[in-house]
Amino acid sequence: MDILNQLSEKITLLLERQEALKLENMQLKESLEQERQTKEAVLSRVENILNSLQEVDRN
């Protein structure tokens, strides 16, 4: 029975680790999405600045 107890404990630990990894993965995906949104906002601002500079240069 000792082997069964050890196996049961290892399975329990693996399941707990799996849940922890799922949570970490979800958090990383959220963080990645926030970084993408920030990048898009920065690129948009840079494009607006460049467009403004081009308009000034034409006048």
C-alpha positions as CSV (number, residue, x, y, z in Angstrom):
1,M,0.0,0.0,0.0
2,D,3.0,2.3,0.5
3,I,3.6,2.5,-3.2
4,L,-0.1,3.4,-3.8
5,N,0.2,6.2,-1.3
6,Q,3.4,7.5,-2.9
7,L,1.7,7.3,-6.3
8,S,-1.3,9.1,-5.0
9,E,0.8,11.9,-3.5
10,K,2.8,12.3,-6.7
11,I,-0.4,12.6,-8.7
12,T,-1.8,15.1,-6.3
13,L,1.4,17.2,-6.6
14,L,1.3,17.0,-10.4
15,L,-2.3,18.1,-10.5
16,E,-1.5,21.0,-8.2
17,R,1.5,22.0,-10.4
18,Q,-0.7,21.8,-13.5
19,E,-3.2,24.2,-11.9
20,A,-0.4,26.6,-10.9
21,L,1.0,26.5,-14.5
22,K,-2.5,27.1,-15.9
23,L,-2.8,30.2,-13.7
24,E,0.6,31.4,-14.6
25,N,-0.1,30.9,-18.3
26,M,-3.3,32.9,-18.0
27,Q,-1.5,35.8,-16.2
28,L,1.2,35.8,-18.8
29,K,-1.3,35.9,-21.6
30,E,-3.0,38.9,-19.9
31,S,0.3,40.6,-19.5
32,L,1.2,40.0,-23.1
33,E,-2.1,41.5,-24.3
34,Q,-1.5,44.6,-22.2
35,E,2.0,45.0,-23.7
36,R,0.5,44.6,-27.2
37,Q,-2.0,47.3,-26.5
38,T,0.7,49.6,-25.1
39,K,2.8,49.0,-28.2
40,E,-0.1,49.8,-30.5
41,A,-0.8,53.0,-28.6
42,V,2.9,54.1,-28.9
43,L,3.1,53.2,-32.6
44,S,-0.1,55.2,-33.2
45,R,1.3,58.2,-31.4
46,V,4.6,58.0,-33.3
47,E,2.7,57.8,-36.6
48,N,0.7,60.9,-35.7
49,I,3.9,62.8,-34.8
50,L,5.6,61.7,-38.0
51,N,2.5,62.8,-40.0
52,S,2.5,66.1,-38.2
53,L,6.2,66.6,-39.1
54,Q,5.5,65.8,-42.7
55,E,2.7,68.3,-42.9
56,V,4.9,71.0,-41.4
57,D,7.7,70.1,-43.8
58,R,5.4,70.5,-46.8
59,N,4.3,74.0,-45.7
